[in-house]
Amino acid sequence: MSRNFLMTTILAIAVMGLSVLLGCSSSASSREVGPAPPKLPAPPAPAVALQPEIPAPAVAPAPKAPAPPAPSVPSPDVATVPNPESGDTYEEPQVMSLTAGKIDDNERWDEYLQYCSEYEGPVVHDLDVSERYIITVRGANDRPVPNASVTVLTDDVELFRGQTYANGQTVFFPRMYEDGANIDIFEVSVEKDSLSESLEFARNETAEWVVELDTDELSIDAVPLDVLFLLDATGSMSDEIGQIKTTMLSISERISALPSEPDLRFGMVTYRDRGDDFVTRTYPFETDVQKFVHSIRGVEANGGDDDPESLNEALHVALNDLEWREGDAIRLVFLIVDAPPHLDYEDDYDYAVEMLDAAGRGMKIFPIASSGLDMQGEYIFRQIALHTMGRFIFILYDESTPHDVDQYSVENLDDLIVELVEEELAHLTG
């Protein structure tokens, strides 16, 4: 089944009204304000496929939570910075680093299910993730096999299609699919290059399904690494945009200097909301880190008069309007936000569709919650991290957070993100 076919079929289901209540750099291109992209027409009902059931919530946007104050910043030092385009230099304040924590809901699964069951905030897409299987693909010397195509079928009907991440894993939630709760035996088919393997697994026999491929030892001289920053650039981010930009600058330069020497590209999408100067602005993938750093310095926070923003469209643009590398590449998105997406816009994209598309393409998303993110936003961004096997990251204020998490360590945000990138690379270089 093609990715577009999956997306359009899911959108058709959403339109049917199923709902469940749960408790500027010159290199950038902009989408100007105008009508939102239309939904694609519904295709004929598939003969051999079941689709995830994505209920369409009837949403009244949550009132904006008061933002905790940004960490106090002492009088900044000043650094002299070259402009890579003009050759001139200018003075840039050095801002205190942000601190953050992170949580892996796939690792702390029971706690996540309890969190979902106790959620009583504004309505969200209630995807049934109560049953979960980690699918692991291993090759020579028991090493993980990244970017393998994984299909789950029953009676020759395709339920799920995913792609393994750098650790050789993807995640499958059978109860998201029509009749998924009534299947006893699942067939898992794995393909990588010219190799393939199919095995059957009985429901509830084990929580991890392991498939082995007879691969040669993976040897990559320089791992292709695409890193995209997806940044909320609305006015509510203005109190922290300086610190966030400083963090992004540090991350970019430190990743480019990693001893594993990945074949690195950086890209960025900034977004605001309908009625602002722009909805999305894209900065194509760039191999020159200094040019990318210059793009970061040009970002300003403005607009966005209400709490939700046009994240649905921004996420679609990030996944589809930039030229991501395939093959043995690692594809990472760092989503920096302080508000949930609009779920009340007509003719809009859908974050649930986009996150499933990301999982199907082996694209890992790490949401980073900034000040003021409400409980609806937390729920949605933890969903996105869960389905793409990322982490939910949250900026701390006085080493505390309003989010429903506990038992986390405190780190500088740039250290934390660089460590996550190194973790991904280690699967292929270690």
C-alpha positions as CSV (number, residue, x, y, z in Angstrom):
1,M,0.0,0.0,0.0
2,S,1.4,3.4,-0.9
3,R,2.0,6.1,1.7
4,N,-0.4,8.5,0.0
5,F,-3.0,5.8,-0.1
6,L,-2.7,5.2,3.6
7,M,-2.9,8.9,4.4
8,T,-5.9,9.6,2.2
9,T,-7.8,6.6,3.5
10,I,-7.2,7.7,7.1
11,L,-8.3,11.2,6.2
12,A,-11.5,9.9,4.7
13,I,-12.3,8.0,7.9
14,A,-11.7,11.2,9.9
15,V,-14.1,13.2,7.8
16,M,-16.8,10.6,8.5
17,G,-17.0,12.1,12.0
18,L,-15.8,9.3,14.2
19,S,-14.8,11.1,17.4
20,V,-13.9,10.0,20.8
21,L,-13.6,12.2,23.8
22,L,-10.8,11.4,26.2
23,G,-10.8,13.1,28.9
24,C,14.7,35.4,7.0
25,S,17.2,34.0,5.4
26,S,17.0,34.3,1.7
27,S,17.4,30.5,1.4
28,A,14.0,30.1,3.1
29,S,10.7,29.6,1.2
30,S,7.4,30.6,2.7
31,R,3.8,29.4,2.4
32,E,1.9,32.6,2.3
33,V,-1.4,33.0,4.1
34,G,-4.4,31.7,2.1
35,P,-6.7,28.8,2.0
36,A,-5.4,25.7,3.8
37,P,-4.4,22.8,1.6
38,P,-7.6,20.8,0.7
39,K,-8.1,17.2,1.8
40,L,-7.6,14.7,-0.9
41,P,-10.6,12.9,-2.2
42,A,-11.4,9.6,-0.6
43,P,-10.2,6.6,-2.7
44,P,-12.3,3.6,-3.3
45,A,-12.6,1.3,-0.3
46,P,-9.5,-0.9,-0.3
47,A,-9.9,-4.6,-1.1
48,V,-7.0,-5.9,0.9
49,A,-6.2,-3.4,3.7
50,L,-7.3,-2.4,7.1
51,Q,-6.7,1.1,8.3
52,P,-6.0,2.6,11.7
53,E,-9.1,4.1,13.1
54,I,-8.4,7.8,13.8
55,P,-11.3,9.5,15.4
56,A,-11.8,13.1,14.5
57,P,-12.2,15.1,17.7
58,A,-14.8,17.9,18.0
59,V,-12.5,20.4,19.6
60,A,-13.0,23.5,21.6
61,P,-9.4,24.9,22.0
62,A,-8.1,24.9,25.5
63,P,-7.6,28.2,27.2
64,K,-3.9,29.2,27.2
65,A,-2.1,28.1,30.3
66,P,-0.1,30.9,31.9
67,A,3.5,30.4,31.0
68,P,6.0,29.9,33.8
69,P,8.7,32.6,33.7
70,A,11.7,31.8,31.6
71,P,14.9,31.1,33.6
72,S,16.5,34.4,34.7
73,V,19.4,35.3,32.5
74,P,22.3,37.3,33.8
75,S,23.8,40.2,31.8
76,P,25.1,38.4,28.8
77,D,28.6,38.3,27.5
78,V,29.1,39.3,23.9
79,A,30.7,37.3,21.2
80,T,31.9,38.5,17.8
81,V,30.3,36.4,15.1
82,P,31.1,36.3,11.4
83,N,28.3,36.6,8.8
84,P,29.0,33.7,6.3
85,E,27.4,35.6,3.4
86,S,28.8,39.1,3.8
87,G,32.0,38.4,5.7
88,D,31.1,41.1,8.2
89,T,31.1,40.5,11.9
90,Y,28.5,41.5,14.5
91,E,28.1,41.2,18.3
92,E,25.8,38.4,19.5
93,P,24.8,38.1,23.2
94,Q,25.7,34.7,24.8
95,V,22.6,33.4,26.6
96,M,22.4,31.0,29.5
97,S,21.7,27.4,28.5
98,L,18.3,25.9,29.0
99,T,17.9,22.8,31.2
100,A,15.5,20.0,30.3
101,G,14.3,16.5,31.2
102,K,13.1,13.7,29.0
103,I,10.9,10.6,29.2
104,D,10.7,7.5,27.0
105,D,7.1,6.3,27.1
106,N,7.9,3.2,25.2
107,E,10.4,2.2,27.9
108,R,8.0,3.2,30.8
109,W,5.0,1.6,29.2
110,D,2.8,0.8,32.2
111,E,3.2,4.4,33.4
112,Y,2.2,5.7,30.0
113,L,-0.9,3.6,29.9
114,Q,-1.9,4.9,33.3
115,Y,-1.2,8.5,32.2
116,C,-3.5,7.9,29.2
117,S,-6.3,6.4,31.4
118,E,-6.2,9.3,33.8
119,Y,-6.1,12.1,31.1
120,E,-9.1,14.5,31.5
121,G,-8.0,17.4,29.3
122,P,-9.4,18.8,26.0
123,V,-10.2,16.1,23.5
124,V,-7.5,14.6,21.3
125,H,-7.2,11.7,18.9
126,D,-7.9,8.7,21.1
127,L,-5.8,6.0,19.4
128,D,-6.0,2.6,21.1
129,V,-2.4,1.8,22.1
130,S,-3.3,-0.5,25.0
131,E,-1.7,-3.5,23.2
132,R,1.8,-3.0,21.8
133,Y,4.5,-5.2,20.0
134,I,8.1,-4.1,19.4
135,I,9.3,-5.5,16.1
136,T,13.1,-6.0,16.1
137,V,15.1,-6.9,13.0
138,R,18.6,-8.3,13.5
139,G,21.3,-9.1,11.0
140,A,24.9,-10.3,11.1
141,N,26.5,-10.7,14.6
142,D,23.1,-9.9,16.1
143,R,23.4,-6.2,15.0
144,P,20.3,-4.1,14.4
145,V,19.1,-3.7,10.8
146,P,18.0,-0.1,10.1
147,N,15.7,1.0,7.4
148,A,14.1,-2.4,6.8
149,S,10.6,-2.4,5.5
150,V,8.2,-4.2,8.0
151,T,4.7,-5.3,7.1
152,V,2.2,-6.9,9.4
153,L,-0.6,-8.9,7.7
154,T,-3.4,-11.2,8.6
155,D,-5.0,-13.5,6.0
156,D,-3.1,-11.6,3.3
157,V,-4.6,-8.3,4.5
158,E,-2.1,-5.6,5.3
159,L,-2.6,-4.1,8.7
160,F,0.6,-2.1,9.2
161,R,3.7,-0.9,7.3
162,G,6.6,0.6,9.1
163,Q,10.4,1.1,8.7
164,T,13.0,0.2,11.3
165,Y,14.9,2.9,13.0
166,A,18.7,2.9,13.6
167,N,18.2,0.4,16.5
168,G,16.5,-2.0,14.1
169,Q,13.0,-1.5,15.7
170,T,9.5,-0.3,14.9
171,V,6.3,-0.5,17.0
172,F,2.9,-2.0,16.2
173,F,-0.4,-1.3,17.9
174,P,-3.0,-3.9,16.7
175,R,-6.0,-2.3,18.4
176,M,-5.7,0.8,16.3
177,Y,-7.0,-1.2,13.3
178,E,-10.4,-2.3,12.4
179,D,-11.0,-5.9,13.8
180,G,-7.4,-5.7,15.1
181,A,-8.6,-6.9,18.5
182,N,-10.0,-10.2,17.0
183,I,-6.8,-11.5,15.3
184,D,-5.0,-14.5,16.8
185,I,-2.0,-14.9,14.4
186,F,0.0,-12.1,12.8
187,E,2.4,-12.5,9.9
188,V,5.4,-10.2,9.9
189,S,7.2,-9.7,6.6
190,V,10.6,-7.9,6.6
191,E,12.5,-6.7,3.5
192,K,15.9,-5.1,3.3
193,D,17.6,-4.6,-0.1
194,S,17.3,-8.1,-1.8
195,L,16.7,-10.0,1.5
196,S,13.3,-10.9,2.9
197,E,11.9,-13.0,5.8
198,S,8.4,-13.8,7.0
199,L,7.4,-15.2,10.4
200,E,4.1,-15.7,12.2
201,F,3.6,-14.6,15.8
202,A,0.7,-15.5,18.1
203,R,-1.0,-12.7,19.9
204,N,0.1,-12.1,23.5
205,E,2.9,-14.8,23.3
206,T,5.6,-12.2,23.7
207,A,5.9,-8.4,23.7
208,E,8.8,-8.4,21.3
209,W,8.8,-10.0,17.8
210,V,12.3,-10.7,16.5
211,V,13.0,-11.3,12.9
212,E,16.5,-12.2,11.7
213,L,17.9,-11.4,8.2
214,D,21.0,-13.1,6.7
215,T,22.8,-9.8,6.2
216,D,26.4,-9.0,5.8
217,E,28.1,-6.9,8.4
218,L,26.9,-3.4,7.9
219,S,29.7,-1.1,6.9
220,I,29.0,2.6,6.5
221,D,32.0,5.0,6.2
222,A,30.0,8.1,7.1
223,V,26.4,7.6,8.3
224,P,24.0,9.9,6.4
225,L,22.3,12.0,9.1
226,D,19.4,14.4,8.3
227,V,18.5,16.6,11.3
228,L,15.5,18.9,11.0
229,F,14.4,21.6,13.5
230,L,10.6,22.2,13.4
231,L,10.2,25.5,15.4
232,D,7.1,27.3,16.6
233,A,7.9,30.9,15.7
234,T,4.8,32.6,17.2
235,G,4.8,35.5,19.6
236,S,4.3,33.2,22.7
237,M,7.8,31.9,22.1
238,S,9.3,35.4,22.3
239,D,10.4,35.1,25.9
240,E,12.6,32.1,25.1
241,I,13.4,32.4,21.4
242,G,16.9,33.8,22.2
243,Q,17.8,30.9,24.5
244,I,16.3,28.3,22.0
245,K,18.3,29.8,19.1
246,T,21.4,29.7,21.2
247,T,20.7,26.0,22.0
248,M,20.1,25.3,18.3
249,L,23.4,27.0,17.4
250,S,25.3,24.9,20.0
251,I,23.6,21.7,18.9
252,S,24.4,22.3,15.2
253,E,28.0,23.0,15.8
254,R,28.5,20.1,18.3
255,I,26.9,17.5,16.1
256,S,29.0,18.6,13.1
257,A,32.1,18.0,15.2
258,L,31.2,14.5,16.5
259,P,34.1,12.0,16.3
260,S,31.9,9.6,14.3
261,E,31.9,12.2,11.5
262,P,28.4,11.6,10.1
263,D,27.5,12.8,6.6
264,L,25.4,15.5,8.2
265,R,22.7,17.9,6.8
266,F,20.6,20.4,8.8
267,G,17.2,21.7,7.8
268,M,14.5,23.8,9.4
269,V,10.8,24.6,9.2
270,T,9.4,27.5,11.2
271,Y,5.7,28.0,11.5
272,R,3.1,30.3,12.9
273,D,-0.7,30.3,12.3
274,R,-3.3,31.3,9.7
275,G,-3.6,35.0,9.5
276,D,0.0,35.6,10.3
277,D,2.7,36.8,7.9
278,F,3.3,33.2,7.0
279,V,2.1,29.8,8.0
280,T,5.3,27.8,7.3
281,R,8.7,28.8,6.1
282,T,11.2,26.1,5.0
283,Y,15.0,26.1,5.0
284,P,16.2,23.3,2.8
285,F,18.7,20.7,4.1
286,E,22.2,22.3,4.2
287,T,25.6,20.6,4.5
288,D,27.4,23.9,5.4
289,V,26.8,24.2,9.2
290,Q,27.8,27.9,9.2
291,K,25.2,28.8,6.5
292,F,22.6,26.9,8.6
293,V,23.7,28.7,11.7
294,H,23.1,32.0,9.9
295,S,19.6,30.9,9.1
296,I,18.9,30.2,12.7
297,R,20.0,33.7,13.7
298,G,17.4,35.2,11.4
299,V,14.4,33.5,13.1
300,E,12.0,35.9,15.0
301,A,9.0,35.1,17.1
302,N,5.8,36.9,16.2
303,G,2.0,36.4,15.5
304,G,-0.1,33.5,16.8
305,D,-2.9,35.4,18.6
306,D,-4.6,32.3,20.0
307,D,-3.1,29.3,21.8
308,P,-3.2,26.5,19.2
309,E,-1.0,27.0,16.1
310,S,-0.8,25.5,12.6
311,L,1.3,22.6,13.6
312,N,-0.7,20.1,11.5
313,E,0.4,21.9,8.3
314,A,3.9,22.5,9.6
315,L,4.4,18.8,10.4
316,H,3.2,17.8,6.9
317,V,5.5,20.4,5.3
318,A,8.5,19.1,7.4
319,L,7.9,15.5,6.3
320,N,7.1,16.1,2.7
321,D,8.4,19.4,1.4
322,L,12.1,18.8,2.1
323,E,14.3,16.3,0.3
324,W,14.9,13.6,3.0
325,R,17.5,11.0,2.2
326,E,16.4,7.4,2.1
327,G,18.7,4.2,2.1
328,D,20.7,3.9,5.3
329,A,20.1,7.5,6.5
330,I,19.1,8.4,10.0
331,R,16.2,10.9,9.9
332,L,15.5,13.0,13.1
333,V,13.1,15.8,13.8
334,F,13.3,18.1,16.8
335,L,9.9,19.7,17.3
336,I,10.2,22.8,19.6
337,V,6.7,24.0,20.7
338,D,4.7,25.7,23.4
339,A,1.2,25.1,22.0
340,P,-0.9,22.2,20.6
341,P,-2.1,22.1,17.0
342,H,-5.4,23.5,15.9
343,L,-7.8,20.6,15.7
344,D,-10.8,22.9,14.7
345,Y,-9.6,24.1,11.3
346,E,-11.4,22.9,8.2
347,D,-9.4,21.6,5.3
348,D,-6.3,21.0,7.4
349,Y,-3.8,18.2,7.7
350,D,-3.9,15.9,10.7
351,Y,-1.1,15.4,13.2
352,A,-2.1,11.7,13.7
353,V,-1.9,11.0,10.0
354,E,1.5,12.7,9.8
355,M,3.0,10.9,12.8
356,L,1.9,7.5,11.3
357,D,3.5,8.6,8.0
358,A,6.7,9.4,9.9
359,A,6.7,6.0,11.5
360,G,6.1,4.3,8.2
361,R,9.2,6.1,6.8
362,G,11.5,5.6,9.7
363,M,11.5,9.2,10.8
364,K,12.0,9.8,14.5
365,I,10.4,12.8,16.2
366,F,11.5,14.4,19.5
367,P,9.0,17.0,20.7
368,I,10.5,19.6,23.0
369,A,7.9,21.3,25.2
370,S,8.6,25.0,26.0
371,S,6.9,27.2,28.6
372,G,3.1,27.3,28.6
373,L,2.4,24.0,26.9
374,D,-1.0,22.8,28.3
375,M,-2.1,19.3,29.1
376,Q,-3.7,18.8,25.6
377,G,-0.3,19.7,24.0
378,E,1.5,17.3,26.3
379,Y,-0.8,14.4,25.4
380,I,-0.4,15.1,21.7
381,F,3.3,15.4,21.7
382,R,3.8,12.3,23.8
383,Q,1.6,10.5,21.3
384,I,3.9,11.7,18.5
385,A,7.1,10.6,20.4
386,L,5.5,7.2,21.2
387,H,4.6,6.3,17.7
388,T,7.9,7.4,16.2
389,M,9.9,5.9,19.0
390,G,11.3,9.3,20.1
391,R,11.4,10.9,23.5
392,F,9.2,13.6,25.0
393,I,11.6,16.4,26.1
394,F,10.5,19.2,28.4
395,I,12.3,22.4,29.3
396,L,12.6,22.9,33.1
397,Y,12.1,26.0,35.1
398,D,13.8,26.0,38.5
399,E,14.4,22.3,37.8
400,S,10.7,21.6,37.8
401,T,7.9,21.0,35.2
402,P,4.1,21.3,35.1
403,H,3.9,18.1,33.0
404,D,2.7,14.7,34.2
405,V,6.2,13.1,34.5
406,D,8.5,12.0,37.3
407,Q,11.8,10.4,37.8
408,Y,13.8,12.3,35.2
409,S,17.3,13.6,35.2
410,V,18.2,17.3,34.7
411,E,20.6,18.2,31.9
412,N,21.4,21.1,29.7
413,L,19.1,20.9,26.7
414,D,22.0,21.0,24.1
415,D,23.8,18.2,26.0
416,L,20.6,16.1,26.0
417,I,20.0,16.5,22.3
418,V,23.6,15.8,21.3
419,E,23.4,12.6,23.4
420,L,20.3,11.5,21.7
421,V,21.9,12.0,18.3
422,E,25.0,10.1,19.4
423,E,22.8,7.3,20.6
424,E,21.2,7.0,17.2
425,L,24.6,7.0,15.5
426,A,26.1,4.4,17.9
427,H,23.7,1.8,16.5
428,L,25.4,2.0,13.1
429,T,29.0,2.9,14.1
430,G,29.5,1.3,17.5
